[in-house]
Amino acid sequence: MAISYNKLWKLLIDKDMKRKELKDLSGVSQNVMSKLSKNQAVSMDSMEKICEVLRCDIGDVMEFIHTPTNVEK
């Protein structure tokens, strides 16, 4: 299963907010922002901070993408 933060980037566009502004307002590190841009896992603490700034639910900023396993092929 893979993680996608495409919803986060779309939400930032809708709110006319830059990534740097989100980083500054939420207090997450540049390392977290880098991981988000690469669709890598970040801590729930970081996701909570982002959701608090954006006033949204975690499902509004991320989703799990189902990838077939060898068993399912």
C-alpha positions in Angstrom: 0.0 0.0 0.0 1.3 3.4 -0.9 0.6 6.9 0.5 -0.5 9.8 -1.6 -0.6 13.4 -0.4 -2.1 14.7 -3.7 -5.1 15.8 -1.7 -2.9 18.0 0.4 -1.4 19.8 -2.6 -4.8 20.4 -4.1 -6.1 21.7 -0.8 -3.2 24.2 -0.6 -4.1 25.4 -4.1 -7.7 25.8 -3.1 -6.7 27.8 0.0 -4.1 29.8 -2.1 -1.4 28.8 0.4 2.2 28.0 -0.4 4.1 25.0 0.9 6.5 27.3 2.9 3.5 29.0 4.5 2.1 25.7 5.6 5.5 24.7 7.0 5.8 27.9 8.9 2.3 27.9 10.3 2.2 24.2 11.3 5.8 24.2 12.7 6.7 21.0 10.8 10.3 20.7 9.6 11.7 21.0 6.1 12.4 17.3 6.3 8.7 16.5 6.9 7.8 18.7 3.9 10.3 16.9 1.8 8.9 13.5 2.8 5.4 14.7 2.0 6.5 15.8 -1.5 7.9 12.3 -2.1 4.8 10.6 -0.7 6.7 9.1 2.2 5.3 8.3 5.6 5.4 11.1 8.2 4.4 11.0 11.9 0.8 11.4 13.0 2.0 14.3 15.1 3.1 16.1 11.9 -0.2 15.3 10.2 -2.1 16.6 13.1 -0.3 19.9 13.0 -1.0 20.2 9.3 -4.7 19.3 9.7 -5.0 21.8 12.5 -3.6 24.7 10.4 -5.8 23.7 7.4 -8.8 23.0 9.6 -9.5 19.7 8.0 -9.5 15.9 8.6 -6.6 13.6 7.8 -8.6 12.1 5.0 -8.7 15.5 3.3 -5.0 15.6 2.9 -3.8 12.0 2.4 -5.0 8.6 1.2 -3.7 5.1 0.9 -3.4 3.8 -2.6 -3.9 0.0 -2.8 -1.2 -1.7 -4.8 -1.6 -5.4 -5.8 0.6 -7.9 -4.0 2.2 -11.0 -5.5 -0.6 -13.0 -4.0 -3.3 -11.0 -5.8 -1.6 -11.2 -9.2 
